[in-house]
């Protein structure tokens, strides 16, 4: 018989909680938060803890973007070199453009 995992981990240090909440409120995915922590915490555990704390990502909506395969390969290669997933790098780039209102600096029309 296998032992079930407890629904919540042992108490986390305040620094870890603060980092998880900070990243979640900036829109980071549970997977990218787990990679940032690099301590073995799984994305599922992060999602459970955020839900327990009342922090949800229900305000996020996926936005499909078509890319030429060559552009996608370059994006994902750069993401890998930064230790990120390709979609996470794309999300971060878009968020910077939006938050810093860099539309004209990026698109020359």
URNOR-V381922 format. One record per residue. N is the residue number from 1. RES is the residue in one small letter. SS is DSSP state (A for helix, B for strand, O for the rest). PHI is phi in radians with two decimals (NA if undefined). NEAR is the number of other C-alpha atoms within 10 Angstrom. Layout:
n = <N & N>
res = <RES & RES>
ss = <SS & SS>
phi = <PHI & PHI>
near = <NEAR & NEAR>
This chain:
n = <1 & 2 & 3 & 4 & 5 & 6 & 7 & 8 & 9 & 10 & 11 & 12 & 13 & 14 & 15 & 16 & 17 & 18 & 19 & 20 & 21 & 22 & 23 & 24 & 25 & 26 & 27 & 28 & 29 & 30 & 31 & 32 & 33 & 34 & 35 & 36 & 37 & 38 & 39 & 40 & 41 & 42 & 43 & 44 & 45 & 46 & 47 & 48 & 49 & 50 & 51 & 52 & 53 & 54 & 55 & 56 & 57 & 58 & 59 & 60 & 61 & 62 & 63 & 64 & 65 & 66 & 67 & 68 & 69 & 70 & 71 & 72 & 73 & 74 & 75 & 76 & 77 & 78 & 79 & 80 & 81 & 82 & 83 & 84 & 85 & 86 & 87 & 88 & 89 & 90 & 91 & 92 & 93 & 94 & 95 & 96 & 97 & 98 & 99 & 100 & 101 & 102 & 103 & 104 & 105 & 106 & 107 & 108 & 109>
res = <x & x & x & x & x & x & x & x & x & x & x & x & x & x & x & x & x & x & x & x & x & x & x & x & x & x & x & x & x & x & x & x & x & x & x & x & x & x & x & x & x & x & x & x & x & x & x & x & x & x & x & x & x & x & x & x & x & x & x & x & x & x & x & x & x & x & x & x & x & x & x & x & x & x & x & x & x & x & x & x & x & x & x & x & x & x & x & x & x & x & x & x & x & x & x & x & x & x & x & x & x & x & x & x & x & x & x & x & x>
ss = <O & O & O & O & O & O & O & O & O & O & O & O & O & A & A & A & A & A & A & A & A & A & A & A & A & O & O & O & O & A & A & A & A & A & A & A & A & O & O & O & O & O & A & A & A & A & A & A & A & A & A & A & O & O & O & O & O & O & O & O & O & O & O & O & O & O & O & O & A & A & A & A & A & A & A & A & A & A & A & A & A & O & O & O & O & A & A & A & A & A & A & A & A & A & A & A & A & A & A & O & O & O & A & A & A & A & O & O & O>
phi = <NA & -1.57 & -1.55 & -1.29 & -1.32 & -1.14 & -1.13 & -2.32 & -1.26 & -0.99 & -0.89 & -1.58 & -1.09 & -0.97 & -1.11 & -1.19 & -1.04 & -1.06 & -1.16 & -1.08 & -1.13 & -0.98 & -1.14 & -1.10 & -1.23 & -1.47 & 1.69 & -1.18 & -1.37 & -1.04 & -1.12 & -1.25 & -1.15 & -1.06 & -1.13 & -1.10 & -1.17 & 0.86 & -2.18 & 1.60 & -1.19 & -1.51 & -0.99 & -1.08 & -1.13 & -1.09 & -1.06 & -1.08 & -1.17 & -1.07 & -1.11 & -1.05 & -1.43 & 1.44 & -1.85 & -2.15 & -1.88 & -1.16 & -1.57 & -1.61 & -2.33 & -1.12 & -2.14 & -1.21 & -2.28 & -1.51 & -2.26 & -1.07 & -1.01 & -1.15 & -1.18 & -1.09 & -1.07 & -1.14 & -1.07 & -1.22 & -1.15 & -1.11 & -1.03 & -1.04 & -1.16 & -1.72 & 1.33 & -2.10 & -1.45 & -1.05 & -1.18 & -1.22 & -1.11 & -1.05 & -1.07 & -1.12 & -1.08 & -1.11 & -1.09 & -1.12 & -1.03 & -1.18 & -1.13 & -1.66 & 0.85 & -1.72 & -0.95 & -1.17 & -1.21 & -1.65 & -1.94 & -1.75 & -2.18>
near = <3 & 4 & 5 & 6 & 7 & 7 & 9 & 11 & 12 & 7 & 7 & 9 & 8 & 9 & 9 & 11 & 14 & 12 & 14 & 21 & 19 & 13 & 15 & 20 & 13 & 11 & 19 & 19 & 18 & 22 & 17 & 18 & 22 & 19 & 17 & 16 & 13 & 10 & 8 & 8 & 16 & 15 & 16 & 12 & 15 & 22 & 19 & 17 & 19 & 18 & 12 & 11 & 10 & 9 & 14 & 16 & 16 & 6 & 6 & 8 & 7 & 6 & 7 & 6 & 6 & 8 & 10 & 7 & 9 & 9 & 11 & 15 & 13 & 12 & 17 & 19 & 15 & 15 & 17 & 13 & 9 & 11 & 13 & 18 & 19 & 18 & 13 & 17 & 18 & 16 & 17 & 14 & 11 & 14 & 14 & 12 & 15 & 11 & 9 & 9 & 11 & 12 & 13 & 9 & 9 & 9 & 7 & 6 & 5>
